Amino acid sequence: MTPIDTATSTALKPIKVAFSADAIAITPNGKTAYVANEAASNMAAGYTVIPIRTATNKAGKPITVAAGPAAIAITPDGTTAYVVNAASVTPIMTATSTAGKKIKIGPGPAAAVAITPDGATAYIADPGTGTVIPIRTSTSTAGTPIRFGKPARSALEGDQIAITPDGTTVYVISQAGVVPIRTATNTALTPIKVGGLPIAIAITP
């Protein structure tokens, strides 16, 4: 992983993490970055998430998670990082950098995660099944999958997901277009057609 000094736009010394670092998230207080090791080609390393202290750019002890971690999101209060694995979600307590009990979400492979501004729900995009799975963060339990349409052609292209700042709507990418999901009812609305095959989405503040 390479940190970049934004004041000068220069790359700093790379931080050694793992064979296939594939996702990163930073705590709201900016003190810790969590990096996912998505592919265990180096089986000795296993599937892990590595915490990095931003003050020193030093990697900490790897945190073992389930196979295929590919996305990370952190709750707005900074207490928990949710790591999306191939067929489960691993919560990590940021105060101790320890993994909690994994949450099963289906056959997968899951590809993306977004958390509501109030921190109450994490939404997991699962292109393998063409669904979004809501997870109640207070209980670490998965709710009923929300079918959003035709899944992405491959997990590598992966469906992407974003939530409006007011927390009312989740937008998820599918082959059919961009699908809005109302968080109050967890229901998918009519897809919004866009050009080609969309692969990423972001929402203005």
N, C-alpha and C positions, 0 to 999 in steps of 0.2 A: 504494500500500500504506500502511495506517495503523497505526503502532505504538501500543499502549495501555500506559500506565503502570499495572502491576497493583497497586502500592501505593495508588494513588488512584482507580483505575478511570477515568482520564481519557485521552482521545485526544490524541496528540501530532501534530506537524506531518506531514501526509502526505508520503510519499516517492514521487516520480514514477518509474514503472518502464516500463510499456508500455501499448499500447492495450487489451489483453485479458489482464490478469494473472489466472491461473486456478488456480495451485497454488503451494504454498510448503512448504519444508522448512528446518529449522535444524540446523546441525552440533551434535553432542553437546557440544562445548565452549562453545556459545552465541555464538561469535564471528561467524558468517556465516549469513545467510538467503539461500536461493536461490529466486527467483520465476520461474515459467514464464509466457511470453507465448504463450498457447494459439492465438490466432487472428491471422493476419497481415493483418488488414483494412487496417492501414497497411503496405503492402508494403515501404516503405522500411525499416521496422523489422525485417522478416523474422520468422522463428521463433527465439526466443532464450530463454535463461535469464539472469537478472540477479542477480549477487551483491551483497549489501548487508552492509556492516560494521555490526554492531549497536552497537558502541561510539560510532559517529559518525552512524549512520542515513544513510550516504551510499551511493548506488548506484554500483557499479563498471562496468567495461566489459562490455557484453552478450556472452554466449557463444552462438555460433550452433549450433543443433541442427536435427534434421529436422522435417518438417511436423507441426503439431498437438500440441505438448507439453502433456500434460494431467495429469501426476502426477509427483511426485518423492519419492524416499526416499534416505536417507543411511546408509551402513554404520555399525554401532555404533562402529567405531574412528575414524569421521569422515574417512576418507581419500578416499572416493568417493561421489558423488551419482549415482544412477541416474534418468534422466529418461525417462519413457514417452512416446514419440511415437505418431503414428497407426499406423505399421507397423514400428516399430523402437524400440530403447532406446539412449540415448546416455549412456555413462559420463563423468562430469566429475571430474577430479582436483582435489580441493578445495585442495591446497597451492598450486596454480598457477592455479586456475579455468580450466582448459583442457579441451576436449572430446576424448575418445578416439574410436576407431573405432566407428561405430554397429553395433549388434547387430540383425540382422533377426529378426523374430518372426512374420511372417505378414501376412495381408491387413488385419487390424485392423478397426475402430479399437480400440486398447487403451485401458484406462481407469484402471487402478490398479496400485500396486506395494507390496509389503511385503518386508522383508528379515529372514531368520532371525536370532535373537539372536547366533549365532556369526559372522554376517556371510558365511557360506559361499554362501548361495543367495538370489537375488532372485526372487520369484514375481510374474509379471505377469498380471493379469486381462484377458482379451481377449473382451469381450462380442460382438464381431463374429463370432467363431467358436465361442463357448461353451467356451473352453478357458482353462487356466492354463498359462503357459510358465515352467518353471524355468530360471534362468540361473545358471551356476556363476561366481561373482565372480572366482575366482582365474584363470580362463582367458577370461572374457567370452564364453562360448559358451552357446547356447540348447540345452536338452534337449528331449526328446519332449513335445509338448503333452499336457496332462492334460484330458480332456473332463469337464466338470462338469455338463452338462445344457443346458437351454434358455437361450439368452442373454437379456440384458436387452432390452427393447423398443427402446431407443435408446441411442446412445453417451453422450448427455447424462445419462441416468439412471445409466449406467455401473455395472458390477459393482464391488463393493467387496471388499476382501480384508484379512485380519488374521491374525496368527500368535501362537500361545500363547507365553508367556514361556519355557517350556521347549523351544520349537522343534519340538515333536513333531507339531503339527497346524496346518494352514492352514485358515481358514474363508473361503469365498467366497460372495457373494450371487448367486443366480440366480432366475429366475421360479419355479422349483420349490421354492425355499426356501433354507436355508443349507446349503451342501455342505462337509463336512469332508474334508480331504485329508491323508493320512498322509505326512509328509515322508520317512520312512525308505524308503518304497517308491514315493512319488509316485503314489498311487492314490486315487481319489475314492470316498467311502463314500456311503451312502444319505442323500439330502437330509433336513434337519430342517424340517418344515413350520412356517411362521409365518404371521401374518395379512397379507392384502393382497399388495402387490408390494414386497418389501424393497429398500432402496436404500443402506443403510449398516450398518456393523458395527464394534463395538469390544469389546475383551477386558479383563477386570479384571486387575490386576497379579498 
